């Protein structure tokens, strides 16, 4: 009988290959866990210290709920934590998020339908350009929007004599600019799972395009649209960089308000505010993912 053939390089190469495989399996566990620890441990520390009884945000003095009591008392007009400014910042954030979400959802859904069902020249190029707000840095988008509004305001001043300044309008337009892309992505993902034959069957049965949309397409698309709206609302509510470059006097949102507090000092309530913002974001994103999953199951 002939001896079995050895692997090229002999036993040393075999040992190196086995060691590389063991290291690869080890890294497959260590790298994801390390990434999650890196992302979530600072957030966990922030949440824990939001219940700290001491005024210091770095030394644990025991558990308390008084920082949350101050916040909710401020919302009720009875707190000591700059109640008027906090309440105004929360109101501004909700108004901007609600208006920008409605506009972005409408335009994002229209674009997703046009890109998925339409046939027109330049569709692929427009589709590629539309995803730019998702991939470009926030600082780049914030600066570009600030420059754009400055140029537009100068043109309006020279042609009409009307002086415009940054405010709620510029913030809403800026939020719509980056939210439309996210809405389109979510809605297009839902459209990809829908059978176009159902829409064709509705038209064969005598329904026009509008009737087909409202009675067939939109009911099936609704979970994706609602999920996209929740995601857009979350992104708008939490945005800081773009809002910072496009805001004006009297349009301070909650993230800008928190940033202003950090520039002066680090009050204990800042951890409570941040914890509530994280909780709201998790709830909205979780609801969005749940709706997308239910829509896909259907």
MARSE-437453 format. One record per atom (N, C-alpha, C): x, y, z; residue in one letter. Coordinates in steps of 0.001 Angstrom, whole numbers, padded with zeros to 6 digits, always signed. Each point is the difference from the previous one (the first is absolute). Example, Ala and Ser with C-alpha at 12.3 -4.5 7.8 and 13.67 -1.06 7.14 Angstrom:
2
+013190-005690+007800A/-000890+001190+000000A/+000900+001200+000000A/-000350+001050-000720S/+000820+001190+000060S/-000770+001090+000730S/
***
This chain:
298
+000839-001204+000000X/-000839+001204+000000X/+000870+001250+000000X/-000448+001003-000692X/+000758+001253-000073X/-000382+000907+001161X/+000956+000783+000497X/-000247+000931+001110X/-000872+001145-000481X/-000878+000520+000879X/-000857+001134-000399X/+000816+001226-000323X/-000458+000747-000967X/+000712+001201-000424X/-000066+001064+001082X/+001121+000644+000196X/+000059+001063+001005X/-000378+001339-000616X/-000501+000865+000837X/-000370+001340-000452X/+001249+000768-000393X/-000098+000897-000983X/+001169+000795-000397X/+000537+000785+001195X/+001295-000071+000213X/+000614+000697+001128X/+000172-000854+001232X/-000586-001198+000002X/+000200-000904+001116X/-000825+000350+001217X/+000433-000566+001147X/-000743+000161+001251X/-000023+001443+000481X/+001056+000745-000252X/+000035+001391+000453X/-001088+000832-000659X/-000181-000201-001302X/-001057+000730-000698X/-001373-000393+000503X/-000180-001288+000311X/-001285-000461+000519X/-000299+000635+001353X/+001046+000075+000861X/-000211+000625+001306X/-000327+001487-000135X/+000664+000669-000933X/-000302+001415-000219X/-001436+000191-000490X/-000445-000909-000876X/-001365+000109-000516X/-001028-000217+001106X/+000257-001002+000859X/-000935-000245+001109X/-000006+001161+000982X/+001196+000560+000262X/+000063+001149+000901X/-000739+001198-000575X/+000114+000219-001308X/-000707+001114-000633X/-001508-000194+000086X/-000444-001239-000162X/-001444-000261+000096X/-000504+000235+001423X/+000777-000467+000993X/-000415+000242+001390X/-000030+001495+000309X/+001010+000733-000475X/+000012+001446+000223X/-001176+000675-000692X/-000347-000477-001198X/-001141+000570-000712X/-001299-000202+000746X/-000203-001227+000543X/-001214-000239+000778X/-000028+000859+001258X/+001165+000186+000621X/+000075+000832+001200X/-000345+001445-000316X/+000552+000510-001114X/-000282+001381-000380X/-001465+000185-000377X/-000641-001026-000559X/-001411+000109-000359X/-000877+000240+001214X/+000436-000447+001178X/-000738+000261+001232X/+000459+001283+000676X/+001308+000232+000047X/+000544+001113+000768X/-000319+001347-000653X/+000168+000096-001326X/-000184+001291-000668X/-001438+000518+000137X/-001047-000801-000299X/-001363+000540+000190X/-000304+000371+001447X/+000452-000852+000956X/-000257+000313+001405X/+000707+001278+000404X/+001242+000185-000443X/+000746+001218+000321X/-000679+001234-000591X/-000538-000150-001216X/-000686+001126-000626X/-001243+000395+000793X/-000777-001005+000436X/-001190+000302+000780X/+000365+000622+001352X/+001069-000501+000624X/+000435+000580+001269X/+000427+001447-000193X/+000740+000262-001070X/+000461+001353-000284X/-001167+000957-000225X/-001069-000495-000628X/-001138+000862-000308X/-000940+000183+001189X/-000217-001068+000771X/-001076+000025+000978X/+000442+000286+001426X/+001264-000263+000342X/+000435+000277+001376X/-000114+001489+000353X/+000435+000947-000866X/-000208+001420+000354X/-001468+000361+000179X/-000861-000600-000817X/-001429+000275+000145X/-000528-000572+001315X/+000464-001206+000346X/-000419-000596+001269X/+000463+000829+001186X/+001221+000520-000059X/+000504+000861+001078X/-000847+001267+000124X/-000355+000577-001143X/-000839+001204+000017X/-001353-000285+000657X/-000613-001139-000357X/-001305-000346+000572X/+000115-000218+001502X/+001048-000714+000434X/+000172-000262+001427X/+000175+001305+000777X/+000826+000916-000512X/+000262+001244+000721X/-001160+000983-000099X/-001002-000299-000826X/-001196+000841+000021X/-000803-000209+001276X/+000319-001074+000747X/-000642-000259+001298X/+000934+000300+001168X/+001102+000697-000276X/+000968+000320+001042X/-000531+001109+000911X/+000127-000188+001298X/-000532+000971+000953X/+000899+001219+000159X/+001248-000098-000420X/+000914+001117+000156X/-000078+000955-001170X/+000457+001230+000236X/+000011+001000-001064X/+001082-000282-001030X/+001037-000757+000379X/+001059-000355-000932X/-000496-001077-000957X/+000429+000116-001253X/-000410-000986-000995X/+001042-001101-000147X/+000989-000035+000888X/+001043-001016-000093X/+000208-000776+001297X/-000580+000452+001111X/+000157-000670+001290X/-001361-000495+000471X/-000114-001288+000262X/-001269-000580+000408X/-000275+000302+001472X/-001192+000577+000287X/-000381+000371+001355X/-001259-000723+000470X/-000473-000961-000751X/-001236-000671+000355X/-001067+000206-001067X/-001098-000726+000114X/-001055+000035-001008X/-001069+001028+000355X/-000519+000654-001021X/-001069+000983+000187X/-000733+000198-001320X/-001209+000547+000107X/-000791+000341-001182X/-000234+001502-000111X/+000717+000779+000803X/-000328+001431+000050X/+000351+000729-001285X/+000999-000475-000764X/+000327+000680-001258X/-001125-000172-001008X/-000626-001189+000000X/-001167-000200-000856X/-001187+000807+000510X/-000112+000106+001311X/-001068+000830+000559X/+000173+001456-000425X/+001235+000486-000010X/+000251+001372-000451X/-000404+000183-001454X/+000320-001010-000828X/-000331+000098-001426X/-001498+000018-000221X/-000695-000971+000591X/-001450-000050-000208X/-000700+001164+000696X/+000584+000474+001089X/-000548+001209+000617X/+000165+001207-000893X/+001118+000049-000736X/+000205+001093-000949X/-001033-000043-001107X/-000310-001200-000482X/-001015-000120-001041X/-001371+000408+000518X/-000212-000175+001309X/-001267+000418+000596X/+000012+001426+000506X/+001122+000689-000182X/+000086+001390+000432X/+000337+000182+001457X/+000424-001072+000690X/+000277+000096+001424X/+001447-000357+000332X/+000835-000275-000981X/+001355-000459+000281X/+000967+001152+000185X/+001216-000364+000404X/+001048+000979+000207X/+001048-000051-001100X/-000157-000912-000944X/+001026-000237-001017X/-000299+000817-001257X/+000164+001318+000091X/-000209+000895-001134X/-001276-000392-000758X/-001101+000012+000715X/-001237-000592-000506X/-000444+000614-001322X/+000036+001311-000106X/-000482+000646-001219X/+000848-000381-001207X/+001324+000032+000167X/+000893-000318-001116X/-000117-001462-000406X/-000083-000877+000973X/-000124-001431-000310X/-001298-000293-000716X/-001089+000568+000504X/-001296-000241-000616X/-000034+000523-001428X/+000599+001162-000230X/+000044+000557-001344X/+000852-000857-000926X/+001121-000515+000502X/+000862-000851-000823X/-000711-001300-000382X/-000712-000589+000951X/-000758-001220-000302X/-001078+000288-001029X/-000698+001110+000163X/-001053+000360-000954X/+000581+000227-001389X/+001130+000697-000073X/+000629+000240-001302X/+000403-001311-000673X/+000581-000919+000765X/+000420-001282-000567X/-001196-000780-000535X/-001086-000021+000749X/-001182-000751-000437X/-000630+000619-001244X/-000050+001327-000054X/-000579+000666-001166X/+000835-000267-001248X/+001308+000184+000116X/+000886-000230-001147X/-000072-001453-000447X/+000049-000930+000959X/-000029-001422-000349X/-001321-000381-000661X/-001119+000509+000523X/-001300-000358-000563X/-000167+000539-001415X/+000318+001278-000206X/-000186+000603-001323X/+000943-000632-001023X/+001273-000137+000356X/+000957-000581-000940X/-000323-001459-000297X/-000528-000727+000971X/-000357-001399-000230X/-001138-000122-000999X/-001023+000831+000147X/-001134-000051-000933X/+000460+000316-001423X/+000767+001075-000152X/+000454+000395-001341X/+000944-001048-000584X/+000951-000465+000793X/+000959-000984-000494X/-000675-001323-000337X/-001004-000388+000769X/-000698-001256-000283X/-000756+000080-001312X/-000654+001121-000244X/-000741+000162-001259X/+000942-000037-001199X/+001044+000819+000033X/+000912+000072-001137X/+000838-001278-000129X/+000410-000588+001120X/+000763-001234-000059X/-000801-001156-000572X/-001279-000079+000366X/-000864-001047-000551X/-000225+000205-001491X/-000201+001240-000410X/-000176+000289-001423X/+001250-000382-000796X/+001175+000332+000543X/+001224-000350-000718X/+000190-001503-000064X/-000277-000701+001100X/+000155-001452+000001X/-000912-000656-001039X/-001233+000475-000102X/-000921-000547-001001X/+000485+000298-001413X/+000478+001230-000217X/+000482+000358-001332X/+001233-000809-000380X/+000910-000187+000965X/+001230-000732-000303X/-000246-001487-000186X/-000986-000554+000724X/-000253-001433-000081X/-000941-000368-001135X/-000941+000859-000312X/-001009-000342-001012X/+000149+000811-001286X/+000664+001154+000095X/+000086+000884-001165X/+001078-000414-000981X/-000139+000472-001220X/+000980-000218-001062X/+000216+001332-000699X/+001111+000670+000292X/+000265+001299-000595X/+001508+000174-000127X/+000458+000841-000921X/+001442+000194-000187X/+000659+000595+001244X/+001169-000508+000330X/+000740+000493+001147X/-000460-000545+001324X/-000814-001036-000017X/-000531-000540+001256X/+001115-000580+000870X/+000930-000706-000611X/+001085-000608+000770X/+000916+001069+000604X/+000290+001040-000772X/+000842+001073+000520X/-000691+000721+001144X/-001286+000298-000165X/-000746+000660+001065X/-000076-000881+001235X/-000149-001284-000214X/-000058-000935+001114X/+001311+000006+000781X/+001125+000036-000721X/+001296+000006+000663X/+000241+001321+000741X/-000349+001120-000620X/+000212+001297+000637X/-000882+000188+001229X/-001140-000651-000009X/-000943+000194+001092X/+000514-000600+001304X/+000933-000921-000080X/+000522-000651+001198X/+001190+000748+000606X/+000374+001122-000580X/+001125+000767+000521X/-000200+000447+001451X/-001206+000469+000395X/-000153+000413+001404X/+000269-001104+001006X/-000080-001255-000421X/+000230-001111+000920X/+001490-000231+000222X/+000814+000239-001030X/+001413-000370+000060X/+000923+001180+000312X/-000428+001220-000283X/+000897+001124+000270X/-000026+000336+001487X/+001104+000530+000551X/+000035+000352+001433X/-001006+001105+000332X/-000486-000032+001233X/-000958+001015+000443X/+000605+001398-000039X/+001280+000097+000348X/+000634+001318+000014X/+000043+000583-001413X/+000229-000859-000996X/+000017+000465-001388X/-001372+000481-000427X/-001010-000753+000366X/-001356+000396-000374X/-000427+001266+000725X/+000362+000124+001277X/-000358+001194+000746X/+000642+001254-000571X/+001287-000074-000327X/+000688+001155-000571X/-000563+000337-001373X/-000244-001015-000833X/-000517+000257-001351X/-001382+000636+000052X/-000842-000449+000925X/-001324+000600+000124X/+000081+001431+000522X/+000920+000252+000935X/+000168+001362+000508X/+000440+000941-001116X/+000943-000442-000826X/+000455+000817-001134X/-001127+000192-001007X/-000762-001060-000248X/-001118+000099-000947X/-001031+001027+000460X/-000384-000066+001262X/-000984+000962+000509X/+000553+001425-000036X/+001286+000147+000272X/+000603+001339-000040X/-000073+000574-001415X/+000294-000814-001004X/-000056+000470-001390X/-001433+000348-000393X/-000938-000848+000376X/-001407+000247-000337X/-000499+001266+000679X/+000342+000198+001255X/-000442+001193+000710X/+000587+001271-000624X/+001251-000078-000440X/+000618+001156-000651X/-000690+000314-001320X/-000348-001024-000773X/-000702+000223-001267X/-001375+000612+000228X/-000709-000488+000995X/-001327+000551+000305X/+000114+001443+000462X/+001024+000302+000799X/+000194+001370+000475X/+000308+000949-001155X/+000808-000441-000958X/+000368+000851-001125X/-001145+000197-000984X/-000853-001015-000160X/-001075+000086-000987X/-001288+000597+000558X/-000298-000268+001255X/-001272+000456+000568X/+000170+000993+001141X/+001183+000075+000572X/+000210+000877+001144X/-000466-000588+001317X/-000426-001255-000011X/-000471-000675+001216X/+001170-000747+000628X/+000232+000262+001272X/+001099-000656+000700X/-000539-001220+000759X/+000522-001160-000340X/-000387-001242+000663X/+001139-000481+000884X/-000371-000685+001074X/+000994-000541+000931X/-000340-001466+000274X/+000980-000702+000533X/-000203-001407+000335X/-000989-000128+001154X/-000794-001049-000046X/-001003-000226+001027X/-000607-001371-000159X/-001277-000126+000372X/-000667-001291-000097X/-000082-000479-001451X/-000188+000927-000923X/-000100-000390-001401X/+001266-000661-000507X/+001157+000568+000307X/+001257-000578-000463X/+000284-001337+000682X/-000340-000117+001273X/+000213-001272+000696X/-000869-001090-000603X/-001276+000313-000248X/-000908-000995-000579X/+000476-000425-001384X/+000394+000967-000838X/+000488-000339-001339X/+001244-000879+000090X/+000906+000332+000921X/+001215-000800+000159X/-000326-001420+000457X/-000926-000148+000932X/-000367-001330+000470X/-000705-000802-001094X/-000813+000668-000778X/-000640-000692-001121X/+001047-000480-000997X/+001035+000816-000202X/+001032-000321-000993X/+000684-001323+000301X/+000281-000281+001283X/+000661-001275+000288X/-000980-001112+000362X/-001210+000343+000425X/-000974-001031+000357X/-000653-000647-001214X/-000106+000745-001096X/-000641-000557-001201X/+000716-001265-000447X/+001324+000004+000054X/+000766-001163-000442X/-000294-001214+000879X/-000061+000196+001312X/-000288-001119+000897X/-001402-000543-000222X/-000957+000888-000203X/-001365-000443-000283X/-000042-000811-001291X/+000680+000485-001027X/+000004-000695-001282X/+000617-001390+000118X/+001058-000128+000795X/+000645-001304+000170X/-000950-000999+000641X/-000681+000415+001066X/-000909-000905+000705X/-001194-000361-000880X/-000576+000985-000678X/-001174-000263-000834X/+000370-000879-001195X/+001163+000220-000589X/+000436-000833-001123X/+000253-001431+000442X/+000482-000189+001210X/+000174-001352+000517X/-001342-000707+000115X/-001025+000735+000380X/-001343-000582+000065X/-000540-000270-001403X/+000238+000912-000935X/-000461-000204-001374X/+000644-001225-000642X/+001242-000293+000389X/+000690-001146-000589X/-000667-001321+000357X/-000744-000033+001119X/-000672-001234+000417X/-001432-000097-000521X/-000476+001053-000668X/-001376+000002-000509X/-000053-000558-001405X/-001055-000724-000284X/-000183-000620-001315X/-000680+000999-000933X/+000676+000460-001062X/-000645+000942-000934X/-001213-000578-000701X/-000141-001326+000001X/-001149-000623-000669X/-001317+000415+000658X/+000019+000305+001301X/-001228+000428+000668X/-000473+001344-000535X/+000934+000909-000250X/-000367+001294-000565X/-000469-000153-001444X/+000659-000872-000736X/-000427-000249-001376X/-001391-000620-000029X/-000285-000882+000943X/-001333-000611+000053X/-001069+001048+000295X/+000306+000948+000882X/-000963+001056+000307X/-000283+000853-001229X/+001032+000331-000762X/-000227+000775-001227X/-000752-000810-001048X/+000248-001297-000071X/-000736-000845-000942X/-001482-000077+000348X/-000302+000161+001299X/-001390-000055+000445X/-000713+001341-000117X/+000685+001002-000551X/-000655+001276-000277X/+000408+001151+000884X/+000871-000212+000961X/+000427+001093+000877X/+001023+000874-000720X/-000136+001310+000177X/+001012+000886-000578X/+001220+000042+000922X/+001002+000822-000355X/+001240+000010+000767X/-000205+000503+001424X/-000850+001029+000145X/-000244+000532+001336X/-000730-001011+000874X/-001021-000659-000559X/-000727-001017+000758X/+000895-001175+000353X/+000865-000379-000922X/+000925-001101+000269X/+000946+000353+001145X/+000457+001247+000016X/+000927+000404+001053X/-000674-000027+001367X/-001189+000615+000118X/-000627+000126+001314X/-000609-001308+000496X/-000449-000865-000907X/-000683-001220+000423X/+000893-001237+000010X/+001114+000032-000717X/+000864-001178-000075X/+001415+000321+000479X/+000640+000987-000642X/+001408+000264+000290X/+000201+000562+001406X/-000723+001053+000333X/+000235+000656+001284X/-000328-000887+001201X/-001104-000760+000014X/-000226-000883+001157X/+001136-000990+000227X/+000575-000544-001083X/+001127-000914+000169X/+001273+000748+000373X/+000105+001248-000431X/+001202+000796+000241X/-000027+000703+001349X/-001176+000073+000632X/-000177+000789+001224X/+000974-000357+001124X/+000254-001297+000296X/+000969-000287+001076X/+001379+000589-000275X/+000454-000051-001243X/+001293+000587-000344X/-000010+001515+000114X/-001107+000631-000378X/-000103+001458+000089X/+000017+000452+001463X/-000752-000696+000843X/-000024+000355+001422X/+001372-000233+000628X/+000642-001114-000351X/+001345-000264+000526X/+000982+001075-000441X/-000094+000422-001251X/+000885+001064-000489X/-000270+001314+000728X/-001271+000287+000268X/-000332+001232+000719X/+000556-000017+001425X/-000091-001130+000671X/+000546-000103+001354X/+001516+000176-000003X/+000654-000588-000991X/+001447+000163-000099X/+000374+001457-000274X/-000732+000648-000897X/+000264+001405-000306X/-000238+000879+001225X/-001044-000283+000749X/-000278+000775+001212X/+001128-000151+001007X/+000524-001218+000148X/+001102-000241+000929X/+001251+000758-000419X/+000344-000076-001290X/+001193+000683-000486X/-000125+001513+000158X/-001180+000527-000261X/-000205+001440+000130X/+000049+000431+001462X/-000578-000797+000875X/-000038+000351+001421X/+001401+000010+000609X/+000875-000898-000468X/+001339-000127+000580X/+001063+000814-000718X/-000319+000592-001131X/+001045+000638-000803X/+000568+001231+000712X/+001316+000114-000069X/+000669+001154+000575X/+000809+000784-001033X/+000823-000700-000793X/+000964+000673-000868X/-000713+000852-001048X/-000913-000584-000757X/-000699+000748-001048X/-000829+001121+000613X/-000653-000284+001128X/-000803+001021+000672X/+000869+001158+000477X/+001192-000306+000476X/+000909+001032+000502X/+000350+001011-001095X/+000189-000471-001234X/+000410+000884-001089X/-001179+000731-000646X/-001221-000450+000218X/-001146+000601-000684X/-000987+000663+000958X/+000304+000024+001292X/-000928+000601+000963X/+000237+001498+000098X/-000942+000663+000641X/+000100+001437+000205X/-000391+000366+001416X/-000218+001280+000222X/-000372+000485+001336X/-001400-000498+000350X/-000149-000555+001190X/-001301-000456+000460X/-000416-001346-000543X/+000908-000726-000663X/-000335-001313-000565X/+000888-001083+000589X/+000302+000105+001268X/+000838-000992+000668X/-000785-001285+000227X/+000479-001092-000562X/-000620-001297+000224X/+000622-000668+001224X/-000536-001145+000381X/+000480-000665+001209X/+001479-000397-000090X/+000490-000579-001105X/+001442-000281-000072X/+000861+001252+000127X/-000418+001106-000607X/+000756+001241+000142X/-000057+000520+001426X/-001128-000173+000648X/-000138+000430+001391X/+000940-000794+000901X/+000070-001312-000221X/+000901-000843+000786X/+001453+000398-000255X/+000333+000280-001251X/+001363+000431-000326X/+000339+001324+000692X/-000958+000904+000050X/+000224+001271+000682X/+000266-000187+001485X/-000684-000967+000618X/+000258-000276+001405X/+001405-000546+000215X/+000435-000861-000910X/+001331-000595+000132X/+001097+001048-000137X/-000236+001055-000772X/+001003+001050-000160X/+000182+000794+001289X/-001048+000114+000822X/+000088+000769+001234X/+000478-000876+001158X/-000704-001058+000245X/+000348-000950+001044X/-000689-001316-000349X/+000198-001018+000819X/-000639-001294-000248X/-000980-000258+001140X/-001236+000471-000118X/-000963-000204+001078X/-000442-001464+000055X/-000412-000479+001175X/-000431-001401+000114X/-001187-000328-000906X/-000837+001000-000246X/-001171-000262-000839X/+000364-000368-001434X/+001235+000295-000405X/+000387-000280-001369X/-000027-001490-000281X/+000364-000811+001005X/-000063-001450-000174X/-001448-000472-000127X/-000888+000618+000763X/-001408-000386-000080X/-000590+000377-001353X/+000327+001200-000494X/-000485+000412-001319X/+000513-000949-001079X/+001276-000316+000057X/+000588-000890-000998X/-000616-001395+000074X/-000260-000484+001197X/-000617-001319+000157X/-001389-000034-000611X/-000785+001048+000222X/-001339+000055-000580X/+000053+000062-001527X/+000967+000726-000542X/+000158+000068-001452X/+000385-001362-000577X/+000903-000710+000690X/+000383-001343-000443X/-001205-000935+000038X/-000791+000074+001077X/-001170-000852+000127X/-001008+000274-001112X/-000251+001280-000269X/-000937+000342-001075X/+000507-000489-001345X/+001284+000131-000250X/+000567-000464-001271X/-000126-001505-000139X/+000284-000746+001073X/-000099-001455-000052X/-001432-000449-000250X/-000946+000670+000640X/-001411-000371-000196X/-000422+000247-001440X/+000359+001153-000555X/-000417+000327-001355X/+000687-000903-001029X/+001288-000227+000164X/+000708-000880-000938X/-000513-001428+000127X/-000255-000465+001234X/-000554-001338+000186X/-001362-000153-000652X/-000854+001017+000142X/-001303-000047-000670X/+000148-000021-001514X/+000973+000766-000514X/+000246+000006-001441X/+000432-001375-000493X/+000929-000638+000715X/+000463-001333-000400X/-001123-001026+000105X/-000833+000122+001031X/-001109-000932+000164X/-000996+000121-001149X/-000308+001230-000389X/-000923+000202-001111X/+000586-000526-001306X/+001301+000210-000210X/+000636-000527-001214X/-000060-001530-000016X/+000227-000631+001144X/-000034-001455+000050X/-001414-000527-000251X/-000987+000649+000609X/-001380-000426-000234X/-000403+000188-001456X/+000455+001122-000582X/-000301+000212-001411X/+000642-001057-000879X/+001232-000400+000330X/+000677-001026-000797X/-000692-001340+000172X/-000490-000314+001211X/-000685-001264+000232X/-001300-000076-000804X/-000661+001144-000129X/-001239-000010-000787X/+000253-000223-001478X/
***
